[in-house]
Amino acid sequence: MLLADVGLFSGDLCSAKQQYTVTKEMLEKNPPKSKDDEAYYSAYLDFRVLAIECHTLGSTLPPWDDFAALLNELDANRMIKRLFQLP
């Protein structure tokens, strides 16, 4: 997921989207032990892919700050939430 974030922030949207998709598939095959962590990862990945798709299509993303606030309210591991957070 870090590799996908690096691609995203460096402007390589195609690579980032591919990495997010691969990461999601890997997490589905080998989910984290905590259901809360799994939910957090899934929501984070879905948001990033949606944001890339909206940007690619030239449309605006719905208010992401509300989504980010909801994501931060999940009971996932604190370190995961710090490492993979939405602005």
Protein Blocks (a to p, Z undefined) as FASTA:
>chain_A
ZZmmmmmmnopamlmmmmmmmmmmmmmmmccfblklmmmmmmmmmmmmmmmmmmmnopac
ddfklmmmmmmmpccdfklmmmmccZZ
